[in-house]
Amino acid sequence: MLYRLIRPILYRFQPDTIHPIVAGGSELVARTPILGRVLRRYFRVDDAALRTTVDGVTYPNPVGLSAGFDKDGQNLHFAETFGFGFEEVGSITGREYQGNPKPWARRMVRNESLVVNYGLKSQGVERVAQRLERTHVAMPYGVSVAKSNLPDCCGDVAIADYVKVYVRTKDLGRYATINLSCPNTTDGTPFSEPETLEPLLKALTEAREQHGIRKPTYLKINPDIQREKLDRIIDLVQHYRLQGLVIGNLIKDKARAHALLDYPDDHDLNWPGGISGKPVRNLSTEAIRYVYSKTHGKMTIIGTGGIFTGDHAYEKIRAGASLVQLITGFIFGGPTTIRNINKRLLKLLRRDGFTNVSQAVGTDHKK
Ligand SMILES: Cc1cc2nc3c(=O)[nH]c(=O)nc-3n(C[C@H](O)[C@H](O)[C@H](O)COP(=O)(O)O)c2cc1C
């Protein structure tokens, strides 16, 4: 309610201006001992039915903050305070990159969507890792690993960059995600192609064995990936014994995303960047459904894209996601979003006779 009142004021500022102020300010408040505790008590929904264990990691609830909100690991207390069950920090790249020319994000309010063009802005793995080493939160978090968006960071140099981030963050966070699909980098998305993905997975597997990396590792893909390509990626994930997929990232095919908008006039096809939020919702849910069915539920899926409500989250869980994540729904919905989603999830679980989240995963396939 309060957020609805202040939202028009926030919308007077560009997202690039308002994001660091709101996220940074809220992080400070979240770290304040008494106020932080009061806020946590209000926003966090603590219920055994929401607790879930995935690949050996126990999450207090299945609703995470997606990669991109907290690129440099500066907002973990904020995410914990506002009710998230986990967060994905990053994407973190080997070297520092200041980001693409601004604007990095444009709001399309009526379309419930953002046009995102950060281009893997990152302080670089060393700085972020040192910060994470000093940060202590009870909430589990994952680390999103990407390659530096710099002109020379292609081919083997890019693979070495991924490996550098993966190894430097090996003891940080409870899982890693290899982000293949950032659409806003200068050389496109080279590792989304199965032919180029294989040497990357090989190098990461060698690093995992050499450095004794035990934490679950997932691959993040586009929600609009062609089925044939997805089949080959599933085979590679199984071959290299990764735990699963994060589905999915921003829509990179702008024309396709444009056609999915409720108000296409609010969007300019010349704007660079990928599209988040509502237009991603069904594409990602259908990709989740496909992977779950193809792998007979044996591969972990983290579902993201267009989640604004508990019903949207539940839809992805029933389609096959063990965990869900969001970012755009939280930006538009404000601080009570995750509380509302978790409360609604509890109601939906009870309605369908489930005593915990894991019982609901993939149930659409068992009808
Ligand atoms: C502002 C913004 C920045 C993002 N940056 C990243 C990123 O650095 N790495 C990544 O894997 N995904 C990134 N994403 C994609 C999100 O993690 C998510 O996959 C996508 O936005 C779909 O979820 P949503 O509809 O809930 O936003 C970003 C998204 C937004 C909105």
The ligand as an SDF file (V2000), in Angstrom:
LIG
                    3D

 31 33  0  0  0  0  0  0  0  0999 V2000
   18.2340   -5.1830  -14.2150 C   0  0  0  0  0  0  0  0  0  0  0  0
   18.5320   -6.6070  -14.5700 C   0  0  0  0  0  0  0  0  0  0  0  0
   19.8490   -7.0400  -14.6080 C   0  0  0  0  0  0  0  0  0  0  0  0
   20.1350   -8.3730  -14.9150 C   0  0  0  0  0  0  0  0  0  0  0  0
   21.4310   -8.8150  -14.8980 N   0  0  0  0  0  0  0  0  0  0  0  0
   21.6770  -10.1570  -14.9980 C   0  0  0  0  0  0  0  0  0  0  0  0
   22.9860  -10.6840  -14.7930 C   0  0  0  0  0  0  0  0  0  0  0  0
   23.9470   -9.9640  -14.5170 O   0  0  0  0  0  0  0  0  0  0  0  0
   23.1520  -12.0280  -14.8950 N   0  0  0  0  0  0  0  0  0  0  0  0
   22.1280  -12.8940  -15.1790 C   0  0  0  0  0  0  0  0  0  0  0  0
   22.3280  -14.1060  -15.2270 O   0  0  0  0  0  0  0  0  0  0  0  0
   20.8710  -12.4130  -15.3720 N   0  0  0  0  0  0  0  0  0  0  0  0
   20.6400  -11.0850  -15.2860 C   0  0  0  0  0  0  0  0  0  0  0  0
   19.3560  -10.6090  -15.4520 N   0  0  0  0  0  0  0  0  0  0  0  0
   18.2660  -11.5590  -15.7850 C   0  0  0  0  0  0  0  0  0  0  0  0
   17.4890  -11.9790  -14.5440 C   0  0  0  0  0  0  0  0  0  0  0  0
   18.3140  -12.6630  -13.6330 O   0  0  0  0  0  0  0  0  0  0  0  0
   16.2930  -12.8780  -14.9040 C   0  0  0  0  0  0  0  0  0  0  0  0
   16.7850  -14.0830  -15.4370 O   0  0  0  0  0  0  0  0  0  0  0  0
   15.3550  -12.2310  -15.9190 C   0  0  0  0  0  0  0  0  0  0  0  0
   15.2310  -10.8600  -15.6770 O   0  0  0  0  0  0  0  0  0  0  0  0
   13.9630  -12.8560  -15.8610 C   0  0  0  0  0  0  0  0  0  0  0  0
   13.3970  -12.6950  -14.5800 O   0  0  0  0  0  0  0  0  0  0  0  0
   12.3310  -11.5140  -14.2050 P   0  0  0  0  0  0  0  0  0  0  0  0
   11.2960  -11.5290  -15.2690 O   0  0  0  0  0  0  0  0  0  0  0  0
   11.8180  -11.8800  -12.8540 O   0  0  0  0  0  0  0  0  0  0  0  0
   13.1110  -10.2500  -14.1930 O   0  0  0  0  0  0  0  0  0  0  0  0
   19.0690   -9.2630  -15.1880 C   0  0  0  0  0  0  0  0  0  0  0  0
   17.7510   -8.8030  -15.1880 C   0  0  0  0  0  0  0  0  0  0  0  0
   17.4690   -7.4910  -14.8700 C   0  0  0  0  0  0  0  0  0  0  0  0
   16.0320   -7.0490  -14.8510 C   0  0  0  0  0  0  0  0  0  0  0  0
  1  2  1  0
  2  3  1  0
  2 30  2  0
  3  4  2  0
  4  5  1  0
  4 28  1  0
  5  6  2  0
  6  7  1  0
  6 13  1  0
  7  8  2  0
  7  9  1  0
  9 10  1  0
 10 11  2  0
 10 12  1  0
 12 13  2  0
 13 14  1  0
 14 15  1  0
 14 28  1  0
 15 16  1  0
 16 17  1  0
 16 18  1  0
 18 19  1  0
 18 20  1  0
 20 21  1  0
 20 22  1  0
 22 23  1  0
 23 24  1  0
 24 25  2  0
 24 26  1  0
 24 27  1  0
 28 29  2  0
 29 30  1  0
 30 31  1  0
M  END
$$$$
